[in-house]
Structures are given as structure tokens and as C-alpha cells.
Amino acid sequence: MNDNPHICFISPWLYRYIEQEDGKASGGAERQQHLIASELRERGYDVSVIVGDFGQPERYEVDGFDLWKGCPTDVAGPREMLNRVYQLRKTMKAVDADVYYVRGGPRLHFVTLLLAKSLGKDRLFCIANDSDVDPEYLERRYGRAFTKLYLRSIGETEYLVAQTERQRARIREQVGVDPTVIPNGYDLPPRSELLEQDDREYVLWIGTSDRDKKKPLRLLELADSLPEEEFVMVCQQESSDAFYAELAGIVEDRPNMEFVPGVAPDAIHDYYREASLLVNTSDYEGFPNTFLEAWRYAVPVVSQRFSLDVFEEGIGIESGSMKRLVEDVGRLQRDVDERREMGERARAYVEEHYQLEAVVDRYEEVLNGTRERGKSKSVVSSSD
């Protein structure tokens, strides 16, 4: 008899990741959920996934996952919302999991928490982005009333996970509870797959075409300022995003830039392998999977505005402005030795702190009751 809890991941876009749909909008949150779900399944857990409606069957099995259709891709809009929420509850009841896992998405978190409570089930909520616990951002996007309800609901979640100590501090300040800190995780590729820094070909940017969150136009400004360097933009189209075609055209007009439509998850690693640097242009992130994916291939990270505490280990640079970003990227592109040293430190740091097996060990501790049930205060697990 399997005593492990049955866990169900609720993630509308995870379908596109599992089915390896080229160029379709899925990103770091979906990739990390797939890694965690796969590892839990290997450890003997029953794992189900509720995804959006993309024309697939109501329920089928793929890669060992029990895949259900029933998660709305958007819970906004009062008329359709009730029908979508009803369908989600119906699906959750049919799945009958012990714990429902949601990663980011304030509206999705709020709705699934209410539904799980109505079904007598537990919820695990993982903060995906710093903006998930930034009241100013939340009020601008969702309004003051929903923001208050959402922040209160975080404190009512049975299992609450933050990715970084910064997120943990914000949750303590805004909600008054102490989440478990569990970073993202990855396995390392064999060293034989790594290229020498002298053989790396370009500066890499990876993200979606969300112009407000990912700020892709900033990469164009960087490329224009460094015409002697080559830049590759791997960009996934956001759903119903007219800006995507415009962005592709703008990039293709530049002689030192290449635009690559979103690629299948298993194919993305080749782009990291051949990159000299990874550039990030976002203002908000959580714990970017792109950073870990770059570091595992010994690729240093240069970020315009977003930073992680681990940058202090000499594995990444927060420039702070476009002027400094141009200077930092230009210097590192010229200095192969500095790039090599940063890359090796980054790979070693991932090996020591972010191995997938250790990360899932922490999830197992949470799922198997290392915290006192029925309270909103989680067990503290430092990411250091």
C-alpha cells in the first residue's frame, strides 16, 4: 500500500510543456513543475495534473502522469468565470488528490484554495515570482479588494513555499506567516558536454514576448550598443500576443541578432551550451529557471535590474541600469578568463545547492507532514 499522499499539479500551460509543443507559451514555472512531478513519480507518488483545454481528451496518461482537462487558462471575466470554476471543482473532485499544488498565479491560487477547502483537501502554494507578494504590483494589476483577499488567502494555505529568502521576508511582512524556502532544482549535464569559453558563440536571452514582464525590447537596445557582439533571442509567444510578430520583425532587421521562435523543452539546452552569457532584462522574477539552466552549462548571468542573493558568490551580475548592462556585457565578452571563472563558480554552486534530488527531498518533508497540520505557519527550511 502506497502511504505517500496523492499530489495533483494544477497548471493550465503545463500541457504544452508535457506534450513538447514547439513555440507554445510555457516557461520556467512549467518546466520546474514537470521536474518536481517527474521526480515525485519516480519516488512512488501518485501524480496527477490538471491542465487547460487544448483540444485533448478529458483524461489520459502521458509519461506516467494522469492528465486531466479542466483548468481555466484565465479565470477573469464574471460571465464565464462561474462555469470555469465549476468545471475546475468538478475535475478536482474527480481527481480526488490529497494535496493540490499551484505555482504562482494569484487568481488561480485564490480560486483553487477555496475549491480545495470545499472538498476537504489540502493546498500547496509555491510563490513563483516576487510580484506575487508585491502589494503595489498586485493592486495595479488586480485592484485593491482582490489584493487584500489574495494576501489573506496566502496565510490560509496548508503548505506555503517560497523560492528565495527575499520572498520569505516579504511574506512574513505582508502576511505574517513563515513559509518553507525551497529553491528550484536541476541536475547537471556531464562536463564532456560543455564547450570551452573560447568556442561560445553569442549572448543569449530566453523568455516570452510579454513586453511588460520580460522587457524584451531592452535586449534590442543592448544589441544596438554592442554591434560587434552576436545576440540570440529565444522567444516564446504569449497567448493572443500581437506584439510577438512585431518583435520578431524588429529583431530580424538587426544584423547582429537572431530571433528563434520558442523551442521544445528538450531542445533548449543546446542554446545554453553555445552561449557565452545569459542576459536577463526583467524587473520582476522569482527564482529564474533560466539562471539555473545557464549555470549548469557554466554560463554567467548578467541581469539589468533583477538580482538574487547568490550573485554575491560571484556567479552573476546585477547591472542596475542599461548603461552598466552595456559595460558589463561588453567587458565579459572581451575577458574570456573572467567569463570562464564566473561560469565554473556558477556550475559548482548549482551542484552544491540546487541538485534536483535535494530540492524534492524538501518537498517530501513538507508533503509528509513536517509541519503541524491545520495551521498556516510552515516549517522553515533555509535555502542557504
N, C-alpha and C positions, 0 to 999 in steps of 0.2 A: 504494500500500500504506500503510495507516494504522499508523504506528510508535508511536502512543500506547498505553499499557497499557489493557487492558480492566479496568474497575473495576466491582465489584459491591457495592452497599449492602445490608447485612443489617439489616433493621429491621422487626420484626413489625407495628408500628402504622402504618408509612408507607403501607400500603394505604389506610387510611381517609383519609389526607391526600390522596393522589393521586386517589382517587375522590370527594373532596369530600363525605364523609358528614357531614351536619349532626348536631351533638350527640354525635358519637362521640369517644372518647378518643384524641386525638393532640395533640401540643403543639409547643413550641418546637424540640425536637430533630428532630422530623419535618419541620417547616417549613424548618429550616436545611438538612437533608439534601436536601430537594427542590430548594431554591435552588441548592445546590452541584452536585447531579446535573444539573440543567437547564442550568447554565452550562457544565459539562464536556461535556455532549452537544452544545451549540451550538459548542463548540471542536473537535468532531470525535472525541471519545472514544466508544468503545462503553460504554454504561452499562446494567447490569442491576440489578434489585432483587429480593431475596428477602424476602417478607413472610409474615405469618401466614395461617392458614386461616380465611377468612371466607365460604366457600361459592363462591368464584370458581373459574374454570378453573385447571388446573395451571400453564398458561403462556399468556400472551397479551401483546399490545402495547398500551400506552396512553400517549398524549402522547410518543411516541418512545422510551419505556422498554420494555425487555424484562422483563416482570413474571413472577416465579416464585412459586409457593406452596411453602412448606417450612420456614419459620422458626417455631419454637415461640413462643407468646406467654408461656410460662412454662416454664423448664427445671427447676423444682423438682419433687420427688416422685420417688423412686427407681424405682417400677414403670414409670411412663410415660416417664421421662426417657430411658431407653436407646432406646426406639422413636423418640422425637422427635429425639434426637441422630443416630440412624441416618438418619432422613429428611432431616435438615439436611445431613448429609455427602453423601448421595445427590444432593441438589439442588445443592450446591456443586460436586460433581464434574461434573454435567451442565452447569452454567453455564460452568465452565472459565475463570473470570476470572483475570487476572494478580494483582490485588490485591482483597482483601475488606475493606470499610470497615464498622466498627462504631462507633457513637457512644453512649457510656455503657453502663450495664447490666453490672455486674461478672460475673454468671453468664454472660450471653451472650458477653461478651468472652472469658472463660476457655475456654468450650466452642469457640467459633469459632477461637480461636488454635490449640488442639490439632488441630482438624479441618483447618485450613489447612496446618499443618505436616505432617500425614499425607498431604496431597495435593501437597505441594511448592510451595505457594503463599504469597504474602506477605499480611500483615495491616496495615491502618492502623487504629489505635485512637485515637479522639478522646475525651478526658475531657469528659463532659457537665455534671458537677455537682461542686462542691467536695467533696461527700460521697463521691465516687468515689475520693478519695485521703485520706480521713479514717479512720485505723485504728480509732478509738474507735467511730465510727458503723458502720463495716463489721463490727466484731466483734459489736456489739449486734444487727445485722440478720442476719449470715450465719454468725457463730461464728468462733472464733479460728483453727481449722485452715484453713477456706476462705480467710479473710482473708490468711493468710501465703502460700498458694498463689497467690492473685489478685495480690497486690502483687509477688510474684516474677515472675509472668507478664507484668506490665506492662513490666518490663525486658527481656523476650524478644521484644517486639513489633517488627517490622521498621520500622514508621513510627509514631511516637508524637507525638500533637498535644495540646497544652494550649490552653485558650481565653484564659487570663489569666496574668500574671506570678505571681500568688499560687498558682495551680495548678502552675505550673512550679517554684516554690520548694518546694512540698510534695512533688512527685515527686522532686526532687533529694534531699530529706531522707529520704523513705521508701523510695525505690527505688534511688537512686544513679545515675540517668541523667538526661540533659538533653533534654527534649522540645522540639520546634518549637512556638512560640507562634503560633497563627493564630486571631484573633478571629472572631466571627460577622460576617456581612456583609449589607448591604441596599442597594437603590437608593432614591433619594429621589423622592417624588411631586412633581409640579410645584407651585411656590409658589402658583399660582392655586387649588389645591385646599384650601389652608389657610384656616381660619376665624380671625378676629380673636379675641383672648383674651376680649374683652367678650361675644362670642357663644358661648363654650363653655358647655356646659350642666351638666356633672356631674363628679364624681370617679370614676375608673374603676378597677376591679380585674378582672384577667383571669387565669384559671388553671383547674386541675382541682379536683375535690371531695376530693382527698387531704388529709384533715384533719391528718395528721402532717407532710407536706412543705410544703403550701401555706398551712396555717393560716388557712382562710377565716373561721373564727369571729372572728378578730381584726378583720376588717373590720366585723362587726356591732357590736363594742364601739366602734370608731371612729365609726360612723354614729350610735350612740346618744349619743355625746359631742358630736356636731355636728348637732343636729336641724334646723338651718336650712339645711344643705347637702344636695344630692342625690347619691346614690351609685348606680352601676350595677355589678352583679356579673355578668360574663360567665363562666359556669362550665360546663366540660365534665365529664361523668360519667366517673369512673374505672370500669374494668371490674368488674362484680359489686359495685358500691358501694351498699349500702343507705342510707348516710348522705346521698346526693345528694337524695333526695326530702325527707328531714328538713330539710336545709339550705335547699332551695327554699321550704318552708313557713315556716321561721323568717324568711327574708328578706322574703317577701311580706307578713308581718304588720307590717312596719315601713313607715310612711308615706313616709319619705324614701329608700327603697331600691327598686330594681328588679332582679329576677332574670331573666337572659337565659340560656336553655339554650345549650350550645355551638353556634356558628355555623360555616358553611363558611369555609374559609381566606380566600377572596377577599372575603367579606363583613365580615371583622373590622375592616378599615381604616376603615370609617365610624364605628365606635365610638371609635377613637383620634381621628379628625378632630374630633369634637364634645366631646372630653374636655378639661377644664381641667388635671387632674393624673392621673398614674397612681400608684397605691399598691401597694406590694409588702409582703406580710406573712410571707414565708418566712424561715426561719433559714438554709437552705442554698440556693444556686443555683450555676450555672456562670457563663455569661455570658447573662443572660436575653434571649431574643428580644423579649420584651415591652418591655424598655427601649429597644432599637433601634427597634422599631415605634412607640413613643411619641415618641422623639426626632425621628424623621423627619417627624413631624407637629408638631414644636415643642411637645411636651407634656412638662413637667418631671416627674421621678420623685421620689417620696418613699418611702423604704424603712424599715420599722420596725427591722430588725436586720441585713439583708444590705447589703453595700456593695461598690463597685468603686473601684479606684484613680482612675478617670476622674471620680469625683464631685468630686475636687479641682479640676476645671476649671469648677466652678460649674454643672453640668448635672444634679445630683441631690443629695439629702439623705439621710443615714443618721440617723434619729432616735434609735435606741438603746433606746427604751422606748415604751410605749403613751402615757404622759403627754406625752412630747416629740412623738410622732406626732400627737396631737391638736393640740398647739400649732403644729406646723409646717404641717399641712394647713389649719388654721383661718387662720393668718397669710397663707399663699399664696392662699387663696381670697378673702381680703379685699384683697390687694395685687395688682391686675392688672398693674401695671408690673413688679414683681419676677417675676411669673409669665412675662410676655412676654420679659423679658431672659433668664431661665433657658432658656426654650423656644428662643429664637433661638440661644443659645450651643450648646445641645444639637444642634440641626439642623446647625449649621455644623461641629460636631465629628464628627458622623456622616459628613458629606460629605468631610471631610478624612481620616478614619481608617478608616472601615468600609464603603467602597464595595464592593459585591459583586465587581466585576471584579478589584480589587486582592487581595481575600481569595482568590479562586480562582486568581489568579496564584501565590500562595504554595503552594496545594495542588498546582499543576502542578509547581513546583520540587521538592516532596517526591516526587511520583509519578514524576517523570522522573529520579530518582537523584541529587539534590544531596547526599545523604548516602552514606557508604560502606556498601554492602550487606553484610549478614551480621553487622552489629554492632547492639547495642541502643541506642547513643547517637545521638540525632537531631541534625540540623543546627539550630543556634539561629537563630531568626528573631524578633526582638523585636516586640512589638505596639505599641511606642511610635512 
